[in-house]
Amino acid sequence: MASAHAAARRQGNAAEVPRVLEQERLRGSTRIMPETALVFVFGTLKRGFPLHRRGLARARFIGFYRTTRKYPMLIAGPWLAPMMLDEPGQGHHVRGELYQVDPATLHRLDRLEAVGRPGNFRKLISVVPARSGATCDAFAYLKARFLASPAHTGYLSSYDDRRFVPPWRR
């Protein structure tokens, strides 16, 4: 079954990925937790960026995706953090990575992203594979506009900046 999942992922067939994952779960695969969620990341949680190892090191990478709706994403705040604002319909289709996570990882991500503090949200949004495929819903970490001060860039479609100051260097 893992090879079917890999083939579906290589082909960018988003509709196939959830079906394959569900088949693996039903067959008792030890690689899939019964309660998993999809998470779309666009900034410092992506591979090669400072928070990836602390948040997603053990998560299953699904592929490269983008938002189906436009969102304003910019680098802002005193720590030069990438922020996708909870204002769908503005900005650009944001590119990022999709992961399958277990409940413990989702909880860890919530702490890293300050969910529960004013202006910090985890919401379901619609994403689509970067190349082609069907849309799916995934959690994304969004911010309220008041947190994006000062703004260091205009709206971006992808995050490649390396100025972010991680918590352990503040």
RODO-2510 file (C-alpha; in nm, 4 decimals, decimal comma):
residues 170
     n   res          X          Y          Z
     1     m     0,0000     0,0000     0,0000
     2     a     0,2886     0,2362     0,0647
     3     s     0,3882     0,2085    -0,3007
     4     a     0,0349     0,3028    -0,4104
     5     h     0,0522     0,6053    -0,1814
     6     a     0,3937     0,7027    -0,3204
     7     a     0,2654     0,6690    -0,6766
     8     a    -0,0389     0,8834    -0,5989
     9     r     0,1838     1,1453    -0,4363
    10     r     0,4308     1,1486    -0,7309
    11     q     0,1471     1,1957    -0,9769
    12     g     0,0018     1,4781    -0,7660
    13     n    -0,3332     1,3012    -0,7465
    14     a    -0,4842     1,4616    -0,4371
    15     a    -0,8055     1,2608    -0,4617
    16     e    -0,6036     0,9399    -0,4519
    17     v    -0,3963     1,0354    -0,1448
    18     p    -0,6845     1,0414     0,1104
    19     r    -0,8307     0,7185    -0,0358
    20     v    -0,4947     0,5409    -0,0104
    21     l    -0,4386     0,6705     0,3419
    22     e    -0,7829     0,5451     0,4463
    23     q    -0,7105     0,2025     0,2938
    24     e    -0,3833     0,1851     0,4881
    25     r    -0,5656     0,2717     0,8105
    26     l    -0,8315     0,0072     0,7526
    27     r    -0,5679    -0,2590     0,6840
    28     g    -0,3994    -0,1908     1,0178
    29     s    -0,0895    -0,0120     0,8937
    30     t     0,1312     0,1028     1,1795
    31     r     0,2342     0,4078     0,9741
    32     i    -0,1068     0,5789     0,9996
    33     m    -0,2713     0,6932     1,3209
    34     p    -0,6498     0,6459     1,3188
    35     e    -0,7003     1,0153     1,3949
    36     t    -0,4901     1,2240     1,1617
    37     a    -0,5249     1,5660     1,0100
    38     l    -0,3848     1,7455     0,7090
    39     v    -0,1861     2,0631     0,7748
    40     f    -0,0821     2,3184     0,5126
    41     v     0,2363     2,5087     0,6013
    42     f     0,3758     2,8038     0,4080
    43     g     0,6566     2,9547     0,6179
    44     t     0,8977     2,8590     0,8944
    45     l     0,7424     2,5109     0,9324
    46     k     0,8430     2,4115     0,5776
    47     r     1,1369     2,1776     0,5231
    48     g     1,4685     2,3585     0,5576
    49     f     1,3282     2,6352     0,7798
    50     p     1,3833     2,6872     1,1549
    51     l     1,0609     2,5413     1,3002
    52     h     1,0316     2,2322     1,0785
    53     r     1,2311     1,9974     1,3028
    54     r     1,0424     2,1078     1,6152
    55     g     0,7018     2,0835     1,4525
    56     l     0,6941     1,8427     1,1593
    57     a     1,0068     1,6232     1,1706
    58     r     0,8011     1,3036     1,2133
    59     a     0,5003     1,4074     1,0060
    60     r     0,4194     1,2538     0,6691
    61     f     0,4961     1,4878     0,3803
    62     i     0,2136     1,4699     0,1233
    63     g     0,3362     1,7189    -0,1364
    64     f     0,3542     2,0744    -0,2620
    65     y     0,0194     2,2548    -0,2539
    66     r    -0,1266     2,6038    -0,2840
    67     t    -0,4354     2,7716    -0,1459
    68     t    -0,7441     2,7659    -0,3691
    69     r    -0,8426     3,1116    -0,2466
    70     k    -0,6166     3,4132    -0,2299
    71     y    -0,4771     3,5099     0,1103
    72     p    -0,2579     3,8006     0,2169
    73     m     0,0776     3,6573     0,3286
    74     l     0,3614     3,8831     0,4345
    75     i     0,6653     3,9033     0,6578
    76     a     0,5829     4,1066     0,9651
    77     g     0,6318     4,1673     1,3342
    78     p     0,9445     4,2127     1,5426
    79     w     1,0705     3,8597     1,4626
    80     l     1,0249     3,8894     1,0839
    81     a     0,7729     3,6052     1,0788
    82     p     0,5759     3,4947     0,7732
    83     m     0,2075     3,5518     0,8437
    84     m    -0,0931     3,4478     0,6397
    85     l    -0,3771     3,6749     0,7434
    86     d    -0,7304     3,5521     0,8049
    87     e    -0,8620     3,7598     0,5145
    88     p    -0,9509     3,5198     0,2309
    89     g    -1,0028     3,6792    -0,1095
    90     q    -0,7099     3,9228    -0,0826
    91     g    -0,3454     3,8740    -0,1758
    92     h    -0,2199     3,5710    -0,3693
    93     h    -0,2634     3,1958    -0,3938
    94     v    -0,0093     3,0966    -0,1285
    95     r     0,2279     2,8084    -0,2025
    96     g     0,3416     2,5658     0,0656
    97     e     0,3646     2,2046     0,1796
    98     l     0,0970     1,9602     0,2947
    99     y     0,1559     1,7166     0,5816
   100     q    -0,0424     1,4453     0,7533
   101     v    -0,0073     1,4763     1,1308
   102     d    -0,1188     1,2850     1,4374
   103     p    -0,2984     1,4539     1,7315
   104     a     0,0229     1,5019     1,9330
   105     t     0,1902     1,6785     1,6405
   106     l    -0,1158     1,8981     1,5852
   107     h    -0,1052     1,9963     1,9538
   108     r     0,2679     2,0757     1,9265
   109     l     0,2029     2,2911     1,6175
   110     d    -0,0755     2,4748     1,8004
   111     r     0,1737     2,5672     2,0749
   112     l     0,4394     2,6761     1,8238
   113     e     0,1828     2,8916     1,6427
   114     a     0,0380     3,0416     1,9662
   115     v    -0,3175     2,9174     1,8987
   116     g    -0,5389     3,0444     2,1788
   117     r    -0,3609     3,3773     2,2103
   118     p    -0,5441     3,6757     2,0606
   119     g    -0,5127     3,6920     1,6820
   120     n    -0,3724     3,3381     1,6317
   121     f    -0,5980     3,0834     1,4606
   122     r    -0,5951     2,7297     1,3230
   123     k    -0,8583     2,7063     1,0501
   124     l    -0,9574     2,4669     0,7738
   125     i    -0,8856     2,6041     0,4290
   126     s    -0,9031     2,4522     0,0836
   127     v    -0,5758     2,3619    -0,0913
   128     v    -0,4866     2,2029    -0,4251
   129     p    -0,1702     2,0259    -0,5451
   130     a     0,0787     2,2638    -0,7050
   131     r     0,0818     2,0722    -1,0344
   132     s    -0,2670     1,9282    -1,0694
   133     g    -0,5240     1,7324    -0,8762
   134     a    -0,8309     1,7615    -0,6618
   135     t    -0,8719     2,0053    -0,3761
   136     c    -0,8758     1,8986    -0,0132
   137     d    -0,9274     2,0723     0,3192
   138     a    -0,6311     2,1208     0,5510
   139     f    -0,5601     2,3148     0,8658
   140     a    -0,3546     2,6321     0,8261
   141     y    -0,2247     2,8745     1,0859
   142     l    -0,3637     3,2218     1,0224
   143     k    -0,3122     3,5539     1,1982
   144     a    -0,5221     3,8638     1,2587
   145     r    -0,4041     4,1809     1,0856
   146     f    -0,3152     4,3574     1,4125
   147     l    -0,0283     4,1077     1,4628
   148     a     0,1290     4,2047     1,1273
   149     s     0,2935     4,5188     1,2570
   150     p     0,5343     4,6321     1,1449
   151     a     0,4993     4,4894     0,7945
   152     h     0,8337     4,4206     0,6263
   153     t     0,7045     4,3158     0,2820
   154     g     0,4030     4,3444     0,0597
   155     y     0,1876     4,0382    -0,0102
   156     l     0,3817     3,7279    -0,1139
   157     s     0,2820     3,4054    -0,2886
   158     s     0,5668     3,2038    -0,1366
   159     y     0,8056     3,2321     0,1551
   160     d     1,1789     3,2029     0,0988
   161     d     1,3094     3,4681     0,3405
   162     r     1,5729     3,3706     0,5988
   163     r     1,5442     3,6674     0,8390
   164     f     1,3008     3,5014     1,0853
   165     v     1,4292     3,5050     1,4435
   166     p     1,3332     3,1725     1,6107
   167     p     1,2248     3,1727     1,9776
   168     w     1,5556     3,0277     2,1017
   169     r     1,7471     3,3263     1,9540
   170     r     1,5290     3,6067     2,0917
***
